[in-house]
Amino acid sequence: MEAPGTPSRNSAPARSSSMIESIRGCSISGVRIHREELKRKITMPEYLRVAVMEAIRAKDAEAAVVLQLYESNKAKDAEPAEPPACPLVVFINPKSGGRLGPELKARLQDLMSDEQVFDLSSVKPHEFVQYGLSCLEKFSALGDHCAKHIRDNLRIVVAGGDGTVGWVLGCVGELNSQLRLPLPPTGILPLGTGNDLSRSFGWGGSFPFNWKTAVKRTLDKVTQGPIVRLDSWHILISKPAGEELEIPYSLKPTEETPLDEELEVEGELPEQVNCYQGVFYNYFSIGMDAQVAYGFHHLRNEKPYLAQGPISNKLIYSGYSCKQGWFFTPCSSDPGLRSLKNILRIYAKKVKSSDWEQVHVPSSVRSIVALNLPSYGSGRNPWGNLKPDYLEKRGFVEASADDGLLEVFGFKQGWHASMVMVELISAKHITQASAIRFELRGGEWTEAYMQIDGEPWKQPMNKDFSTFVEIKRVQYQSLMVKGD
């Protein structure tokens, strides 16, 4: 059953032009938001926000300086603190938003407080969850009713792109396994290039021209927006031991983790493996699209002056698409440009099935995507709005962000992808599944490219042993604040 407002493939298109959205952001719409009223509604009392920051700095929710703040507030001459109606904290990626991070951070701090705005270059989201939230829980356990209200009603804003949002959601999601409830719902201030998570939940697809006003409006929306659910997906990578991966934030090295025993592995396994795992929310992909993204990310990090905003980012991205063979290089000129069928096997648990089945890999595809949301590549819907008779014929169901299924499809090359993105045709439908295993083996290919939620990496491959990527739905769903 779909939660109210949960994005589906057949919902209104999420791909509204970034330019149009930005211009709309310049108009005056709705009720005027008074700065001081907003500040009272979202800002924590000083002793609590300072205690949270000190707990994070000390990496200890029970550090002496933290408990001293509790005792000082408890003193007889201290007035009882009034909790804000809807407390917020913000995580901001300073590399997003056309490098406007410092100005945006200052604006956010002006609207709430310095201690409630976390620069991800210095405070990581798992540190906030482990120490900051633990501080509020500690104060609450000691009888601080203000701390309890804030912990129970806290909402999070992520100012960044899809990768940043996924990183924060993954860390917040750890609260489920630790039985530390309730889970704070998350709203988004879109600062990335594609912003598909933002589009899917009504926060728009671009960073508005009048961003100073838009920030205030976004914070106000987060305080009152309805809460909807989002599936998240656990990814496990198991590769022959050796070369270490240059992995994105959303993946972490882990101890050797077994693959699903219900699906037997054919052939020999290496004596030692390296394992990585993480969580994604929008998509996982293998192939040329990830290779283009990898080149773009490296260029942006090496030459940050080129990344001045979404429009310049997309121009650079298009240039890389051509340079790396997505459009113009013949498939036979380079092993890395040939069909993924040469290196890949896919196994899946299809709709309404608990059994693993091998899935045919079309010989024409050079990129394969496993998609969770109705928005991909800056608001496009490559899965398409499929008719009921086609769904029934293929054994598919109508897709949504909380249905427990991934839509798996392929792109043949850049021209095919371009036609799909303007919705003249649909992508190459492969399967719809509740669990997927990709098995990759090298040979002429020494490496492949992968990405999750816009964060790419280079995956080395071995000609003697397979690399496995196994994807399963996380038991608990994430909570999102709906923007419209």
N, C-alpha and C positions, 0 to 999 in steps of 0.2 A: 504494500500500500504506500502510495506516494504521500509524503508529508506535505502540508499546505505550502504552496510556493516553491516546492522542490523543482529545479530545472529539469526539463525533459527534452529529448531530441526534437519533438514537435511543438515546443513552445515558441513564442515569438522570437525571431532572429536576434542573436546576441551581437551581431557584427556591425552595429551602427558605426558609421564613420567616426574615427577619432577626431577629425577636424570638426564635424558637426557637434559632437559631444563637447568639445572644448569651447565652441562658440556658445552653445547653450549654457555652459557653465558661467559665461560672462553676464548672462541675463539675471535680472532680479526676479526670483520666483518664490512663492510661498511666504510664510510669515518671517518677519525679520528676527534674526537670532541675536539676542543681546549677549554681549561678551561676558559681562559679570555674572549674569544668570547662568550661562553655560558653565562658567568656571566653578560656581558653587555646586552645580549638579554633578561634576565629574572629578573634582579635586579632593584628594584624601587629606585628613588632618596632618599637620606637619610632623608630629611625633611618629606617626605610622609610616608615612612615606620615607622619612629619614631612616627609620628602623629597617625598612625593607632594603634600602640601598646599602646600609651598613652590613646587613646580613649577607648580601651578595658580595660585598668587598671582602668580608672576613671569611666567606665560604662556610658560614656557620650561623644557623638561625638562632642559636642559643649563646652567641658570643656575649661577653660581658658588656660591651658597648650597646648591644641590642637590648638586653634585659634592663640595662640602666634607663633606657628611654621609656620602657614600660613602667618601671618603678616611679620615675619622675612624673609621668602622667597620672599615676594612681595616687600621688600625694594629696593630702587633704585640701591643700590650697589650690589645686588644679581643677578647673571647671570640666565637667564631663564633655567629651568631644561629640559633636554632631556628625554622623556619617553622611557622606554625599548620597544623593538619590541613586545615581548610577556611576560608580567609580570606574575610571578607565585607566589602562596603561597602553603605551604605544611603543612598538618596535619599528625602528626606521633603518633602512639600508642606505647608507650614505652614497653608495655607488649608483643608485637608481635615480630616476627622475631628472635625467639630463645633468647630473652632478650638482643638483640644487640642494643636496643633503644638508649642508650647514645652515642655509637660510630656512629650509623647511623645519629643521630641528628647533631652531630658535623660535619660529612661529608657534610650534606645538607647545614648547615650554612656556611661552607667553600665555597660552590659552588654558594651561593647567598648572604644571609645576615642573621644575628641572628633574626631580627625582622620579617622575612618572613617565618620562620619555627616555627610552633605552636605545642608544646607538649600538647597532649590532657589531660594529667593529671593536667595541670594548666590553659589552655585556651580551653574552649569548643567551638565547631563550631557555636552554636547559638550566642555566644558572638561576634565572628568575624562578623557574618552576621548582628547582631543588631548594633554593635558599630564600628567595623572596616570598613565595607563597607559603613556605614552611614557617616563615616569621609570622605571617598573619594567622596561620593555624595555631602557632604556639601562643600568641597573645589571646586568641579566642579561647583556647583551652584554659587559660589563666583567668578567664572571666571578663575579658574585654569585649563588650557588646558591639562597640564600633568596629573593631577588627573582624568580628564574626559577620557583621552586615556587609563589610567590604569584600570579604572572602566569598560570601554566598552570592553577591550581586555583581562581582567584577566582570567587566567585558574588556576584550583586547582589540586593539586596532593594529594592523600590520601595514606600514607604509613601504611598499616595495613591489617587486614583480612576482610572478608565479612561484619561482624558486624560493624566494624569501617567505612567502605565505606558507608554502609547504613545509619549510624548515620549522617555522613557529608552530604550525598545527601538529607536526610530528612530536615536538617536545611537549606540548600541552597534552597530547593524547596519552603520554606516559602516566598521567594522573589516573586513567582508568585502571591500568594494571596494578597501580599502587593503592587503589580503592580510596583515592583522595578526591571526593566529589563535593560539590558539583563541578562540572567542567566549564570553564569560562568560554562563552561563545565569542566568535571572531568576526570583526568587520574589516574592510579593506580600503586603503587609500592607494589607488593604482599608480605605480611608478615605473612599471616594467615596459617591455616592448609589446608583448602579446596581451598580457593581462586577462587570460581566459578564465581564471578563477574569479576575478573581479567581475567580469562580464556576466558569468553564470549566476551570480548572486546579486545582481542589480547595482553594482558599485561603479559601473562605467568601464570604458576601455582605454581611457587616456588620462594624462595629468593635465587638468584644465589650465587655460591661459591665466585666468584670474584665481590662481591657486590659493592665495591668502584667504579669500572669501570661501573658496571651496573646502578648505581644511576645516573651517569652523562649521560649515554645513554638514560635512561628513561626520565629525565628532558628535553633533547633535543627532544625526540619523542613527548612529550606532547605539545611542542611549535608549532609543525607543523602537528600533526595528524588530520585527518578528524573528523568531529563531527557527531555522530549518536544519535538516540533517544532510550529511555528506559521507558517502562511502570512502574509506581509505584502503590502500592496498599495500600489503607487506611484500617486499622484494628481497630475495635471497640470491646472491651470486656466489657460485662455487667454481673456482678455477684451479688448474694445476699450480702448485706452489712455484714461486719464482719471482718474476717481475711484479713489483707492487703497483697498484693502481693509483692514479692521480684522481681521487674520487671527489664528487661534490659534497656539500654540507649534509645533504639528506642521506648519504650512505656512511656507514661506519664499519671498520674492521671488526670481526667477531671471531670467537672460537669456532673450530670446525663444527658445522651444523649439518645434520643429515638431510637429504632430500626426502620428499614424500615416499614412503616405503611401498605405497599402493601401486606406484609406477616403477617397474623394474628398469634399471639402466642396462642397455645393451653394451657389450664390450668391456674392456678392462678399465679400472679406475686408477688414477695415480696414487702412489703411496702417501703423498702429502698434498693438501689443498689449502688455498687461501680463501676465506669466506668474508663476504661483506653483506650487510643487510640494512634496510631502511624502509621508509614509507613514502608512497606518492599518492597524489589526489586527482591529478588530471590525466597524465598519460605517461607511458613508457614507449620508447621507439628504438628501433635498430636500423641502421643503414645511412643512406645519403643525407636525409634530413638532419640526422644527428651530427654527421660530418661537417655540414655547413654551419650548424650551430656551434660546434667546437671551434672552428676557425674564427667565427665572429667573436666568441667570448675571449679568445686569446688576443685578438686584435684590440678589443676594447680595453683589456687589462694592460696591454703593452703601450697603447696610444690613447689614453683616456680623453684627450682633447677632441678626438673624433666623435665621441659619444655625447652629443649635446642635447639629445632628446629623442622621442619616438620616431620622428620623421627621418632624421639622419641615421638612426639605428637601422631602420628598415631599408634605406638606400644601400648602406654598407652590407646588410644581410643579403640583398638581391645580388650585389656584386660578387659576394662569396659563392652564391648558388651557381653562377656562371663559371667562375674560376675553377671550382672544384669538380666540374663535370656533371652537375645535376641536369644541365640542359644540353650542352654542346659536345661533350666528349663521347665518342662511340663506346659502347659497352665492352667491346673486345680489346680496347687499348690498355686496360689496367685491370688486374684481378679485382681490385677494390671497387670497381664500377659494375661488376657483373651481377647477375641475379642472386638474391639472397638464398635461393634454393640450393646453390652450390655449397653453402656452409651451414645451413640451418634446417633443423627439424622442429616442428611444433606439436605439442601434446596439450589437450585441453579437456576440462570438464564442461561439457556443453549445457545449454539450457535444460533445466529439469532432469539432469543426469548427475549421478555421483561417481561415475566411472570415467577413467582417463581414456581418451581416444587420440590417435594420431591424426593430425589435420594436414590436408594437402597444402603445400606452399606453391602458389602460382609461379610459373617460371619467369613471368614478366616483371615481377615486383623487385624494386631496389630499395624500398623502405617499407617497414612494417610498423604499425602503430597499434597499441592497445589503449583505448580511450575510455575514460570514465565520465567526462562531462559533455554537455552539448556544445562546447566551444573549444576550438583548436585553431592555432595559427592566426591569432587576432580576431577571434569571433566567428570563424567559419565552422560549418557543420559537415565534415566530409563523409560521415556515415549516411547523411541524407534523411529526409522525411519519407520513410518507407511506407508503402501502401499495405493495408491489412492482408491482401491475398499474397503479396510477396513475402511478408513476415511469416505467414503460415507455411508457404512453400519451402522456405529456407529453415524453418524451425526456430525463427527468431521471435523476440517479443519487443514491444515498444521500449525504448531505452530511456532511462532517467539516471540522475546522479546518486540515487539511493536504492537501486534495484538489485545490488549484489552481483552485477554483471559488468564485464568489460566488452566493448565492441572492438574487434580486431579487424583491421583493414590494411590494404597496401597501396603504395604509389608506384607507378611504373618508372617514371622519370619526371623531370621538371615540368615538361609540357603537360603531361597527364595531371600532375599535382596542381598546376595552374588552372586547368579546366575544372578540376574538382573544387578548388578554392573559390571560384566565381560561381559555383553551383550549376554549371552547365551539365555536369555529369556527377555521379557518385564515385567514391573511391572503390577499389576492388574489395568487396566484402569477403572476409575469410571465415570468421566465426564469431560467436558470442559466447562468453564463457565465465564461469565462476572461479576458475583456477587455470593457470597456464604454465607450461614449462617450455622454455626455448633451449635447445641444445645446439651449440655451435662448435664446429671443428675446423681447424685451419687448413693448411696445404699451401696453395699459392698465396692465400690470404694470411698475412701475419698479424693483422689487427682488424678490428671492427670498431664502429662508433655507436655509442648508445647515449640516450638521455632520458631523464625523468623530470617532468615539470619544468622544462626549459634549462635544465642543468646538464650539460653534456660531458662525456669523458671518452677517452680512447681505451678500448678493451683489447689487450694482447690475446692472441689465440695460439694454441698449440696444435701441431699437426698429428701428434700421437694420442692426445687425450682431449676429451670434450670439456668445454666450459658450459655450465648450466645457469640459466636464469629462471627462477621459479617464483611465480606471483600468486598470492592468495589474499582473499579479503580479510581485513582486520576485523576482529569480532565486534569492536566498539566503533560507532560512527562519530565523526566530528560534528560539532555544533557551529553553525554559521549564522551571522546576523544578516537578514535580507535587507538590501539597500533600497528596493522599490516595491 
